[in-house]
Amino acid sequence: MAHLVRWGILGAGGIAAAVGADVAASAGSTVAAVGSRDSVRARDLARRVGAPRAHGSDGELIADPDVDVVYVATTHAQHRGAALAALRAGKPVLVEKPIALNARQAHEIADAAAERGLLCLEGMWTRLNPALRAIQSVIAAGEIGEVRTVRVDLSHAFEYDPKHRLFDPEVGGGALLDLGVYPAAIAWLLLGRPDAVRASATFAPTGVDAAASMWWSYEDGRAAQLTCSAVSDAGSTATIVGTEGWIEAAGMIFRTEEFTVCTAAGSRTERHPLPAGNGYGLEVAEIEKCLAKGLTDSADMPLAASLGVLEVLDEVRRQVGVRYPDEEA
Ligand SMILES: NC(=O)c1ccc[n+]([C@@H]2O[C@H](COP(=O)([O-])OP(=O)(O)OC[C@H]3O[C@@H](n4cnc5c(N)ncnc54)[C@H](OP(=O)(O)O)[C@@H]3O)[C@@H](O)[C@H]2O)c1
């Protein structure tokens, strides 16, 4: 039997449980340990994902000799410290989105991984989404002509609580880093790095952005109109407009399973379901594949795209005036 990838989950919150369940369900992986600041929470999640060990600190989890890969599932401001600690201990990392608060931190993480020849990926699982990949095939086949405009919204109304991760500046809250990173990743995937960006935002009482809008423009006339909100349910739509038609994706864009292609010839709908479980199986499989092949990056979820997106989001935050406590003045 092939060697199982032994995961260490760092953080015992919502996404740790969702991804942890898919790790546990994968034939190629096992959850070896869970680490949390709170040992009761660590034990509870360890029990739920079948992990034999629970640790009461990041350090203990990272030092666990039975952990092959560390999955950093904490809040945004905590990604840098945890990822660097794991890499310095010689462990590859999967870091939840966004990989860090800003591009400077992200490059620091990427450099630490490169120095040690270790795998380091952001959990931007949307890049592996089967429907999104099928959309790319439709575009590559020329069905909608040349892509000119990408419009993506990701909005979800969270109940306002200044201590909730979405609204708390101490942990890197804000709609842009939490939700806007998905529309940005999709625009990057379909159009690449913009030549110019214009942004605006509205703010929560804590000072982080409650909603943000970005206009990415390209010197050849292409554009992306990207929006996100943590205070309204705006429908979460994506439309990719080409010179000879358009594609509309259905449902929450980061986990879309269906899209419609509209051209002069008519329209058709394609359905590409996510894997069973919570949908993170492809991300788990990608880590398994990269580790088995000794890769330090993923062709489908490349670190360069994670870094590039954060560089653009830095500029957006500069324009709208959102700065986190950990960031230099
Ligand atoms: N891929 C996806 O679909 C998806 C979906 C939702 C969220 N996310 C991402 O996953 C990450 C965590 O989100 P979540 O929804 O799991 O959040 P959550 O339920 O609030 O959990 C966040 C975890 O961060 C840890 N943490 C460490 N230091 C902290 C601090 N100073 N304050 C608060 N928490 C701290 C906590 O772990 P302990 O207390 O256990 O140590 C906590 O359980 C974020 O990067 C988010 O953007 C991804």
The ligand as an SDF file (V2000), in Angstrom:
LIG
                    3D

 48 52  0  0  0  0  0  0  0  0999 V2000
  -11.4920   27.2480    1.6110 N   0  0  0  0  0  0  0  0  0  0  0  0
  -12.6810   27.6530    2.0090 C   0  0  0  0  0  0  0  0  0  0  0  0
  -13.7080   27.3280    1.4300 O   0  0  0  0  0  0  0  0  0  0  0  0
  -12.7740   28.5200    3.2310 C   0  0  0  0  0  0  0  0  0  0  0  0
  -14.0070   28.7280    3.8520 C   0  0  0  0  0  0  0  0  0  0  0  0
  -14.0470   29.4840    5.0240 C   0  0  0  0  0  0  0  0  0  0  0  0
  -12.8710   30.0300    5.5400 C   0  0  0  0  0  0  0  0  0  0  0  0
  -11.7040   29.8220    4.8840 N   0  0  0  0  0  0  0  0  0  0  0  0
  -10.4370   30.3610    5.4080 C   0  0  0  0  0  0  0  0  0  0  0  0
  -10.0750   29.5380    6.5070 O   0  0  0  0  0  0  0  0  0  0  0  0
   -9.4100   30.2970    7.5000 C   0  0  0  0  0  0  0  0  0  0  0  0
  -10.1210   30.1420    8.8350 C   0  0  0  0  0  0  0  0  0  0  0  0
  -11.4830   30.4400    8.6530 O   0  0  0  0  0  0  0  0  0  0  0  0
  -12.6040   29.7220    9.5850 P   0  0  0  0  0  0  0  0  0  0  0  0
  -13.8940   29.9340    8.8930 O   0  0  0  0  0  0  0  0  0  0  0  0
  -12.2110   28.3520    9.9140 O   0  0  0  0  0  0  0  0  0  0  0  0
  -12.5380   30.6530   10.8600 O   0  0  0  0  0  0  0  0  0  0  0  0
  -12.8910   30.2740   12.3690 P   0  0  0  0  0  0  0  0  0  0  0  0
  -13.9580   29.2480   12.4060 O   0  0  0  0  0  0  0  0  0  0  0  0
  -13.0920   31.5630   13.0580 O   0  0  0  0  0  0  0  0  0  0  0  0
  -11.5460   29.5780   12.9010 O   0  0  0  0  0  0  0  0  0  0  0  0
  -10.3410   30.2750   12.8360 C   0  0  0  0  0  0  0  0  0  0  0  0
   -9.3200   29.5870   13.6840 C   0  0  0  0  0  0  0  0  0  0  0  0
   -8.1420   30.4260   13.6910 O   0  0  0  0  0  0  0  0  0  0  0  0
   -7.4180   30.1450   14.8720 C   0  0  0  0  0  0  0  0  0  0  0  0
   -6.7790   31.3230   15.4620 N   0  0  0  0  0  0  0  0  0  0  0  0
   -5.4710   31.4420   15.7240 C   0  0  0  0  0  0  0  0  0  0  0  0
   -5.1990   32.6330   16.2580 N   0  0  0  0  0  0  0  0  0  0  0  0
   -6.3700   33.2880   16.3620 C   0  0  0  0  0  0  0  0  0  0  0  0
   -6.7160   34.5490   16.8840 C   0  0  0  0  0  0  0  0  0  0  0  0
   -5.8080   35.4090   17.3710 N   0  0  0  0  0  0  0  0  0  0  0  0
   -8.0240   34.8840   16.8570 N   0  0  0  0  0  0  0  0  0  0  0  0
   -8.9510   34.0370   16.3490 C   0  0  0  0  0  0  0  0  0  0  0  0
   -8.6590   32.8220   15.8390 N   0  0  0  0  0  0  0  0  0  0  0  0
   -7.3750   32.4580   15.8490 C   0  0  0  0  0  0  0  0  0  0  0  0
   -8.4020   29.5420   15.8350 C   0  0  0  0  0  0  0  0  0  0  0  0
   -7.8970   28.2760   16.0680 O   0  0  0  0  0  0  0  0  0  0  0  0
   -7.7280   27.7200   17.5410 P   0  0  0  0  0  0  0  0  0  0  0  0
   -8.4710   28.6410   18.4550 O   0  0  0  0  0  0  0  0  0  0  0  0
   -8.3340   26.4020   17.4040 O   0  0  0  0  0  0  0  0  0  0  0  0
   -6.2690   27.7180   17.7860 O   0  0  0  0  0  0  0  0  0  0  0  0
   -9.7110   29.4360   15.1370 C   0  0  0  0  0  0  0  0  0  0  0  0
  -10.3370   28.2170   15.3510 O   0  0  0  0  0  0  0  0  0  0  0  0
   -9.3420   31.7120    6.9500 C   0  0  0  0  0  0  0  0  0  0  0  0
   -8.1340   31.8690    6.2490 O   0  0  0  0  0  0  0  0  0  0  0  0
  -10.5030   31.7690    5.9680 C   0  0  0  0  0  0  0  0  0  0  0  0
  -10.3480   32.7500    4.9580 O   0  0  0  0  0  0  0  0  0  0  0  0
  -11.6270   29.0630    3.7670 C   0  0  0  0  0  0  0  0  0  0  0  0
  1  2  1  0
  2  3  2  0
  2  4  1  0
  4  5  1  0
  4 48  2  0
  5  6  2  0
  6  7  1  0
  7  8  2  0
  8  9  1  0
  8 48  1  0
  9 10  1  0
  9 46  1  0
 10 11  1  0
 11 12  1  0
 11 44  1  0
 12 13  1  0
 13 14  1  0
 14 15  2  0
 14 16  1  0
 14 17  1  0
 17 18  1  0
 18 19  2  0
 18 20  1  0
 18 21  1  0
 21 22  1  0
 22 23  1  0
 23 24  1  0
 23 42  1  0
 24 25  1  0
 25 26  1  0
 25 36  1  0
 26 27  1  0
 26 35  1  0
 27 28  2  0
 28 29  1  0
 29 30  1  0
 29 35  2  0
 30 31  1  0
 30 32  2  0
 32 33  1  0
 33 34  2  0
 34 35  1  0
 36 37  1  0
 36 42  1  0
 37 38  1  0
 38 39  2  0
 38 40  1  0
 38 41  1  0
 42 43  1  0
 44 45  1  0
 44 46  1  0
 46 47  1  0
M  CHG  2   8   1  16  -1
M  END
$$$$
